[in-house]
Amino acid sequence: MKQFLRYILTLVVILLTTTPAWAGKAKINANSDPSEGGFVYVANSAGSYTPIENSDDATQDGDFWSKKDKTFYLYYKESANYHFKGWYQVSKGKECDANSTNLTNQGQSVTHKADGGATTANYYYYAIFATVQCSQRPSFATIAMGNSTTGTLSIKHAHANSITIEITGENASDFKINNTTSYSFNSTAIGTQNITITFKPTCAGDRKANLKITNGNGLPELNIAIQASATLLPQTIAWDNAYSQDMFGGGTLNVSATASTGHTVTYESSNPNVISITGNTLTAKAIGEAIITATQHDGCTYQTVSTSLIFTVNNKKTPTFWLNGDPNQLTDNLKTEDTRTINITNVDASMTATYDPNLLQYTFDGNTATIKALDAGTATLKLTQPENNQIFYGERTFTFYITKYDTN
């Protein structure tokens, strides 16, 4: 029994005096969150060095190994958010300097040597991380064509040289970064860069593009989809004349409408078998009705507008009598010696005019009747077209209120 107890005691002493394998591991201590950029310092808490046992130790979860005259290798989590840029060494007690001027001597790695009696306990090794992140996607107000609006892109960054933002995508020309399509800046410290994106659309609707963010430190590129919208501007359209909407089979009529924008107007017939259209010329082909629609379709800047008239094709012509070119005017005020015109269509020699020759003088040249006021009074003019094989019956009465000229 004594011999067994002596054996156990000897084993305990050996275990207590033997340095375990993990005693030489250097710890990674977070001085700031690597995902935000910045520094992670490495301090060796033991006074001795332990060799790197195999290459996997450089990338294993947790600690990493180091040795005198060996290079410190970084362990870090692979991530799109941050990237190792280099090392920097400062003396113990001056670690705050790592956030300022001492960072100018950073490198990709540091070989540690305990020259001059220095030990790892006297130094900190800072891992410098580069990072580029988008912390705020730009948003834009919906605007009308011809206007512009802005959105802010917020970039969080640290030590990432040559950060470049480019606009790509199908509607890239609708967006600008500080009035250009590409913008670059350097990141020498942890910070946030706010960049103004201007949206000035070339066409209405949803406009989409991509912000491609690249850097000079090997970080994965960021691609940020952006979208903005613009609404169409209003416009109006109107017929240029008050057209007779009755047509005789085989007859033609030129029509025209004008959009307020001055853009090209197109014409369409709802029933081409009754009225066909070539350009703006209507041709009556068969008895019936057709809706003729004039349209201005922009689709990019202005709203689509249209105006329509119903045209009727008969086997006979319909007479029309328009005072001063207005199909709705039936009265007028005149002074003696004044004249007025009445546009007359679809009549023949059988048309009659009834009026008081003491008050009115009437002449007709086949298309236009001219009325001249002769004396003060109320005068009527009745125009009548009898129906025949080619013309429908038509009748219209006009009233003229005639006063004498002021002789005072």
Secondary structure, DSSP 8 states (H G I E B T S, - for coil): -HHHHHHHHHHHHHHHHS--GGGG-BEEEESS-GGGSEEEEEE--SSS-----SGGGGTSSS-B---TTSEE-------SSEEEEEEEEEETT-GGGGGTGGGGG-BS-EE---GGG--GGGEEEEEEEEEEEEEE------EETT--EEEEEEEEEES--SEEEEEESTTGGGEEETTBSEEEE---SSEEEEEEEEE--SSSEEEEEEEEEE-SS----EEEEEEEEEE-B---EEESS----EEETT-EEE--EEETT----EEEES-TTTEEEETTEEEE-SSEEEEEEEEE--SSSB--EEEEEEEEEESSB--EEEETTBTT--EEEEETT-EEEEEEES--TT-EEEE-TTTEEEEE-SSEEEEEE-SSEEEEEEEEE---SSB--EEEEEEEEEE-----
